[in-house]
Amino acid sequence: MADGSVIWGRGFGAEGAAVGELCFNTSMTGYQEVMTDPSYAGQIVNFTFPHIGNVGTNGEDVEAINPHALGCLVREDVTEPSNFRAVQHFAQWMAVNGRIGVSGIDTRALTRTIRVKGAPNAVIAHSAAGEFDIPALLEQARAWPGLEGMDLAREVSTLQTYAWDDGLWTLGAGYATHAANPDGPHVVAIDYGLKRNILRNLVAAGARVTVVPATATVEDVLRHEPDGIFLSNGPGDPAATGEYAVPVIRALLDMAKPIFGICLGHQLLGIAAGAKTIKMHQGHRGANHPVKRTDDGRVEITSMNHGFAVDADTLPANARTTHISLFDGSNAGFELTDRPAFSVQYHPEASPGPQDSHYLFEKFVNSLR
């Protein structure tokens, strides 16, 4: 770590070294979804659940074509998979995808360190021969500039526009194919690093979906004649991504286009509305985050993955808070009172996580009808 700390473990997966921000995730399931979530670009994931890798890997539980997390730290050695859906050992999957793992780590002690000191810059390294240049690795960790001010959405976004029509997964049938309603409302999703299950939930709610790159212009979006705009999740600093994304979102707001944002999309919508974003001390990452709805007081258990947040104190007068994190009181959702736009900080599509918030996709798509 950048402070000079060195933690030893047993390497698995790919060999080499990678530098990024060290964060922790408290999910008990879904390590494959976590590793392939584009929002984890530039990050090393410390899993608090000890038995990572025990169900192996498969071709369905992925949120992007390739993994985006740099690597992971786990407590127990990765065992042979015990699951009828497994097609590959987790360590083999990590190696094939060029991702580094280290086992034998006291991951909960490391989590406590992150909670106290904040998310540090770190290098994860694996050498089968046990040969490491520690001074060089420490210098690499210290030289990395950190996520603040870093635009990563361009790196993980699609480069091409495409249509998406697959629906949700069911046991025995897999993902529903060609499930989009040809007569449904048309949603254009701007990809800042989106997860596939978001698109599946939009389709399940009855939408036709077209995906455009993060750098899409207003004209690029409007040429598809959308009924609504979706702003996706993604990695990096929203202020940096906002340099090119926010002017587009503001223009769409001025046209009163219906907008729904998630995670980074929530933060970008906040900036477009006039709010500011802040870097969090440790971030929120896990599938057990309680969020309170301000309308009826009900609590949703949600999946979260973010290191930046909308500063609630800077929300403009035409923005109404709709959701609040019960962990720290931070803003978890808002809507505009003079525009058909709303967003949430958490991940209603889960993957991994609970399904308490799937209703938000239906709320958005139904509003377009």
C-alpha positions as CSV (number, residue, x, y, z in Angstrom):
1,M,0.0,0.0,0.0
2,A,1.1,3.6,-0.5
3,D,1.7,4.1,3.2
4,G,4.4,1.4,3.0
5,S,2.4,-1.5,4.4
6,V,3.1,-4.9,2.8
7,I,0.7,-7.8,3.2
8,W,1.7,-11.3,2.1
9,G,-0.6,-14.0,0.9
10,R,-0.7,-16.9,-1.7
11,G,-1.1,-15.8,-5.3
12,F,-3.6,-17.3,-7.8
13,G,-4.8,-16.4,-11.2
14,A,-2.6,-14.3,-13.4
15,E,1.0,-13.3,-12.6
16,G,2.2,-9.7,-12.7
17,A,1.3,-6.5,-10.8
18,A,-1.6,-4.0,-11.0
19,V,-2.0,-0.7,-9.3
20,G,-5.3,0.9,-8.2
21,E,-7.5,1.8,-5.3
22,L,-8.1,-0.9,-2.7
23,C,-11.7,-1.2,-1.6
24,F,-13.8,-3.8,0.2
25,N,-17.0,-5.6,-0.8
26,T,-19.3,-7.2,1.8
27,S,-21.4,-9.4,-0.6
28,M,-21.8,-13.1,0.3
29,T,-22.5,-14.1,-3.3
30,G,-21.8,-12.9,-6.8
31,Y,-18.0,-12.6,-6.9
32,Q,-18.1,-13.2,-10.7
33,E,-20.6,-10.3,-11.2
34,V,-18.4,-8.1,-9.0
35,M,-15.2,-8.8,-10.9
36,T,-16.9,-8.1,-14.2
37,D,-18.7,-4.9,-13.1
38,P,-17.2,-2.0,-15.1
39,S,-17.7,0.2,-12.1
40,Y,-14.7,-1.6,-10.5
41,A,-12.3,-0.4,-13.2
42,G,-9.1,0.9,-11.5
43,Q,-9.9,-1.0,-8.2
44,I,-8.7,-4.0,-6.3
45,V,-11.5,-5.7,-4.4
46,N,-11.0,-7.0,-0.8
47,F,-13.9,-9.6,-0.2
48,T,-15.0,-9.8,3.4
49,F,-16.9,-13.1,2.7
50,P,-14.3,-15.8,3.2
51,H,-15.3,-18.4,0.7
52,I,-14.8,-16.8,-2.6
53,G,-14.5,-19.1,-5.6
54,N,-16.4,-22.0,-4.0
55,V,-19.0,-22.2,-6.7
56,G,-16.6,-21.8,-9.6
57,T,-17.4,-19.7,-12.6
58,N,-19.7,-19.9,-15.7
59,G,-20.5,-18.0,-18.8
60,E,-23.8,-16.5,-17.5
61,D,-22.9,-14.7,-14.3
62,V,-21.0,-11.9,-15.9
63,E,-21.9,-8.2,-16.2
64,A,-19.5,-7.4,-19.1
65,I,-17.5,-9.3,-21.7
66,N,-14.3,-9.0,-19.7
67,P,-13.5,-8.4,-16.0
68,H,-12.8,-4.8,-15.0
69,A,-11.7,-5.1,-11.4
70,L,-7.8,-5.3,-11.3
71,G,-7.7,-8.2,-8.9
72,C,-9.1,-9.5,-5.6
73,L,-8.0,-10.4,-2.1
74,V,-9.7,-13.4,-0.4
75,R,-9.5,-15.1,3.0
76,E,-9.5,-18.8,2.1
77,D,-7.7,-20.6,-0.7
78,V,-9.9,-21.1,-3.7
79,T,-11.3,-24.6,-3.6
80,E,-12.6,-26.9,-6.3
81,P,-16.0,-25.7,-7.4
82,S,-19.1,-27.2,-5.9
83,N,-22.0,-26.1,-8.0
84,F,-23.9,-27.7,-10.9
85,R,-23.6,-24.6,-13.0
86,A,-19.8,-24.4,-12.7
87,V,-17.7,-24.8,-15.9
88,Q,-14.4,-23.4,-14.7
89,H,-12.3,-23.1,-11.5
90,F,-12.2,-19.5,-10.3
91,A,-8.4,-19.4,-10.2
92,Q,-8.3,-20.6,-13.9
93,W,-10.9,-18.0,-14.8
94,M,-8.8,-15.3,-13.2
95,A,-5.7,-16.5,-15.0
96,V,-7.4,-16.6,-18.4
97,N,-8.7,-13.1,-17.9
98,G,-5.4,-11.7,-16.7
99,R,-6.6,-10.9,-13.2
100,I,-4.5,-11.3,-10.1
101,G,-5.8,-12.9,-6.8
102,V,-4.2,-13.3,-3.4
103,S,-5.6,-15.7,-0.8
104,G,-4.7,-16.1,2.9
105,I,-5.4,-12.5,3.7
106,D,-7.1,-11.4,6.9
107,T,-9.7,-9.6,4.8
108,R,-11.8,-8.3,7.7
109,A,-8.8,-6.8,9.5
110,L,-7.9,-5.1,6.2
111,T,-11.5,-3.9,5.9
112,R,-11.2,-2.3,9.3
113,T,-8.0,-0.5,8.2
114,I,-9.8,0.9,5.1
115,R,-12.7,2.0,7.3
116,V,-10.4,4.0,9.6
117,K,-7.8,5.3,7.1
118,G,-9.9,5.4,3.9
119,A,-9.4,3.5,0.6
120,P,-5.7,3.5,-0.1
121,N,-3.7,3.3,-3.4
122,A,-2.1,-0.2,-3.6
123,V,-0.4,-2.7,-5.8
124,I,-1.5,-6.3,-6.1
125,A,1.3,-8.6,-7.2
126,H,1.7,-12.3,-7.9
127,S,4.9,-14.2,-8.8
128,A,4.8,-18.0,-8.8
129,A,8.5,-17.9,-8.0
130,G,8.0,-15.6,-5.1
131,E,10.2,-12.9,-6.6
132,F,9.1,-9.3,-5.9
133,D,10.9,-5.9,-6.1
134,I,9.2,-4.5,-3.0
135,P,10.7,-1.0,-3.3
136,A,9.6,-0.7,-6.9
137,L,6.1,-1.9,-6.1
138,L,5.8,0.6,-3.2
139,E,6.9,3.4,-5.5
140,Q,4.3,2.3,-8.1
141,A,1.6,2.5,-5.4
142,R,2.8,6.0,-4.3
143,A,3.0,7.3,-7.8
144,W,-0.5,6.3,-8.8
145,P,-2.6,9.5,-8.8
146,G,-5.8,7.9,-7.4
147,L,-9.4,7.9,-8.7
148,E,-10.2,11.5,-7.9
149,G,-10.1,13.5,-11.1
150,M,-9.9,10.3,-13.2
151,D,-12.3,9.7,-16.1
152,L,-12.6,5.9,-16.6
153,A,-16.0,5.9,-18.4
154,R,-14.3,6.3,-21.8
155,E,-12.2,3.2,-21.2
156,V,-15.0,0.9,-20.3
157,S,-17.8,2.2,-22.5
158,T,-18.9,0.6,-25.7
159,L,-17.4,2.0,-28.9
160,Q,-20.4,1.2,-31.0
161,T,-24.1,1.7,-30.9
162,Y,-26.2,-1.5,-30.6
163,A,-29.6,-2.8,-29.8
164,W,-30.2,-5.0,-26.7
165,D,-33.2,-7.4,-26.5
166,D,-32.3,-10.1,-23.9
167,G,-34.4,-10.4,-20.8
168,L,-33.9,-11.8,-17.2
169,W,-32.4,-15.2,-16.3
170,T,-34.5,-18.1,-15.0
171,L,-33.3,-21.5,-13.7
172,G,-33.3,-24.1,-16.4
173,A,-33.9,-21.6,-19.2
174,G,-31.1,-19.1,-18.9
175,Y,-31.5,-15.6,-20.2
176,A,-34.6,-14.8,-22.1
177,T,-33.6,-14.1,-25.7
178,H,-35.3,-11.7,-28.1
179,A,-37.5,-10.7,-25.2
180,A,-37.9,-7.0,-26.0
181,N,-41.4,-5.7,-26.8
182,P,-41.3,-4.3,-30.4
183,D,-44.1,-1.9,-29.5
184,G,-42.7,-0.9,-26.1
185,P,-41.2,2.5,-25.3
186,H,-37.8,3.1,-26.7
187,V,-35.0,3.7,-24.2
188,V,-31.6,5.0,-25.2
189,A,-29.0,3.9,-22.6
190,I,-25.8,5.9,-22.4
191,D,-23.1,3.5,-21.5
192,Y,-20.6,5.0,-18.9
193,G,-19.8,1.4,-17.9
194,L,-23.1,-0.3,-17.6
195,K,-24.0,-3.7,-16.3
196,R,-25.8,-6.1,-18.6
197,N,-28.5,-6.9,-16.0
198,I,-29.6,-3.2,-16.1
199,L,-30.4,-3.7,-19.8
200,R,-32.2,-7.0,-19.0
201,N,-34.4,-5.3,-16.4
202,L,-35.3,-2.5,-18.8
203,V,-36.3,-5.2,-21.4
204,A,-38.3,-7.1,-18.7
205,A,-40.1,-3.9,-17.9
206,G,-41.3,-3.7,-21.5
207,A,-38.8,-1.4,-23.2
208,R,-36.9,-1.5,-26.5
209,V,-33.3,-0.6,-25.7
210,T,-30.5,1.0,-27.8
211,V,-27.1,1.5,-26.2
212,V,-24.8,4.4,-27.2
213,P,-21.3,5.3,-26.1
214,A,-20.4,7.5,-23.1
215,T,-19.2,10.2,-25.5
216,A,-22.5,10.3,-27.5
217,T,-23.6,13.8,-28.4
218,V,-27.2,15.1,-28.1
219,E,-27.6,14.5,-31.8
220,D,-26.4,10.9,-31.4
221,V,-29.0,10.3,-28.8
222,L,-31.9,12.0,-30.5
223,R,-31.4,10.4,-33.9
224,H,-32.8,7.2,-32.3
225,E,-36.0,9.0,-31.4
226,P,-36.0,7.9,-27.7
227,D,-39.0,8.0,-25.5
228,G,-36.7,8.1,-22.5
229,I,-33.0,8.3,-21.6
230,F,-31.1,6.0,-19.2
231,L,-27.8,7.1,-17.6
232,S,-25.8,4.0,-16.6
233,N,-23.4,3.2,-13.8
234,G,-19.7,3.4,-14.3
235,P,-16.2,3.9,-12.7
236,G,-14.1,6.9,-11.9
237,D,-14.7,10.5,-10.8
238,P,-18.1,11.9,-12.0
239,A,-16.7,15.4,-12.1
240,A,-14.1,14.2,-14.7
241,T,-16.7,12.3,-16.8
242,G,-19.1,15.1,-16.4
243,E,-16.9,17.4,-18.5
244,Y,-18.3,15.8,-21.7
245,A,-21.4,14.0,-20.2
246,V,-23.1,16.8,-18.3
247,P,-23.6,19.2,-21.2
248,V,-25.4,16.4,-23.0
249,I,-27.6,15.6,-20.0
250,R,-28.4,19.3,-19.4
251,A,-29.5,19.6,-23.0
252,L,-31.8,16.6,-22.7
253,L,-33.2,18.0,-19.5
254,D,-34.0,21.3,-21.2
255,M,-36.0,19.3,-23.8
256,A,-37.9,17.7,-20.9
257,K,-36.8,14.2,-22.0
258,P,-37.6,11.6,-19.3
259,I,-34.4,10.4,-17.7
260,F,-33.5,7.6,-15.2
261,G,-30.0,7.4,-13.8
262,I,-28.1,4.8,-11.7
263,C,-24.9,5.1,-9.7
264,L,-22.5,7.2,-11.9
265,G,-25.6,8.2,-13.9
266,H,-27.2,9.4,-10.7
267,Q,-24.1,11.5,-9.9
268,L,-24.0,13.0,-13.4
269,L,-27.7,13.9,-13.3
270,G,-26.9,15.5,-9.9
271,I,-24.2,17.6,-11.5
272,A,-26.3,18.5,-14.5
273,A,-29.0,19.7,-12.1
274,G,-26.6,21.9,-10.2
275,A,-25.3,19.8,-7.4
276,K,-21.8,18.8,-6.5
277,T,-20.2,15.4,-6.0
278,I,-17.7,14.3,-3.3
279,K,-15.1,11.6,-2.8
280,M,-16.3,9.3,0.0
281,H,-14.0,8.1,2.8
282,Q,-14.5,4.4,2.2
283,G,-17.4,4.2,-0.3
284,H,-20.4,1.8,-0.3
285,R,-19.8,-1.7,-1.8
286,G,-22.0,-4.7,-1.0
287,A,-25.4,-6.3,-1.4
288,N,-26.8,-5.5,2.1
289,H,-27.2,-1.7,2.2
290,P,-30.4,-0.4,3.7
291,V,-32.0,2.6,2.0
292,K,-35.0,4.5,3.3
293,R,-37.7,5.8,0.9
294,T,-38.7,9.3,2.0
295,D,-42.2,9.0,0.5
296,D,-43.5,6.1,2.6
297,G,-40.6,5.3,5.1
298,R,-40.1,1.8,3.7
299,V,-36.7,0.3,3.6
300,E,-35.1,-1.4,0.6
301,I,-32.1,-3.7,1.0
302,T,-29.9,-2.7,-1.9
303,S,-26.7,-3.4,-3.8
304,M,-24.2,-0.6,-3.9
305,N,-20.8,0.1,-5.5
306,H,-19.6,3.7,-5.4
307,G,-16.8,5.7,-4.0
308,F,-18.3,9.1,-4.9
309,A,-21.6,10.6,-3.9
310,V,-23.9,13.5,-4.6
311,D,-23.5,16.1,-1.9
312,A,-27.1,16.4,-0.6
313,D,-26.5,19.9,0.8
314,T,-25.8,21.1,-2.8
315,L,-29.0,19.8,-4.4
316,P,-30.9,22.6,-6.0
317,A,-34.4,23.7,-4.9
318,N,-36.0,21.8,-7.8
319,A,-34.5,18.5,-6.6
320,R,-36.3,16.4,-4.0
321,T,-34.5,13.7,-2.1
322,T,-36.3,10.3,-2.5
323,H,-33.9,7.8,-0.9
324,I,-31.5,8.0,2.0
325,S,-28.7,5.6,3.0
326,L,-29.4,4.3,6.5
327,F,-25.7,3.5,6.9
328,D,-24.5,7.1,6.8
329,G,-27.4,9.3,5.8
330,S,-25.9,10.1,2.4
331,N,-28.2,10.8,-0.6
332,A,-29.3,7.6,-2.3
333,G,-31.8,9.1,-4.7
334,F,-33.5,12.2,-5.9
335,E,-36.0,13.4,-8.5
336,L,-36.5,16.8,-10.2
337,T,-39.8,18.5,-9.5
338,D,-39.9,20.4,-12.8
339,R,-38.5,17.8,-15.1
340,P,-39.4,14.1,-15.7
341,A,-36.0,12.9,-14.3
342,F,-35.0,10.8,-11.3
343,S,-32.0,8.7,-10.2
344,V,-30.7,6.4,-7.5
345,Q,-27.2,5.9,-6.1
346,Y,-27.6,2.1,-5.7
347,H,-28.1,-0.7,-8.1
348,P,-31.7,-1.8,-8.5
349,E,-30.7,-4.5,-11.0
350,A,-28.7,-6.2,-8.2
351,S,-26.4,-8.9,-9.7
352,P,-25.3,-9.6,-7.0
353,G,-27.9,-8.5,-4.5
354,P,-31.6,-8.4,-3.5
355,Q,-34.4,-7.5,-5.8
356,D,-36.2,-5.1,-3.6
357,S,-35.7,-2.2,-6.1
358,H,-36.7,-3.9,-9.4
359,Y,-39.8,-1.7,-9.3
360,L,-37.8,1.3,-10.4
361,F,-37.4,-0.1,-13.9
362,E,-41.2,-0.6,-14.2
363,K,-41.7,2.9,-12.8
364,F,-39.5,4.4,-15.5
365,V,-40.8,2.4,-18.4
366,N,-44.4,2.8,-17.4
367,S,-44.0,6.5,-17.2
368,L,-42.9,6.5,-20.9
369,R,-46.2,5.0,-21.9
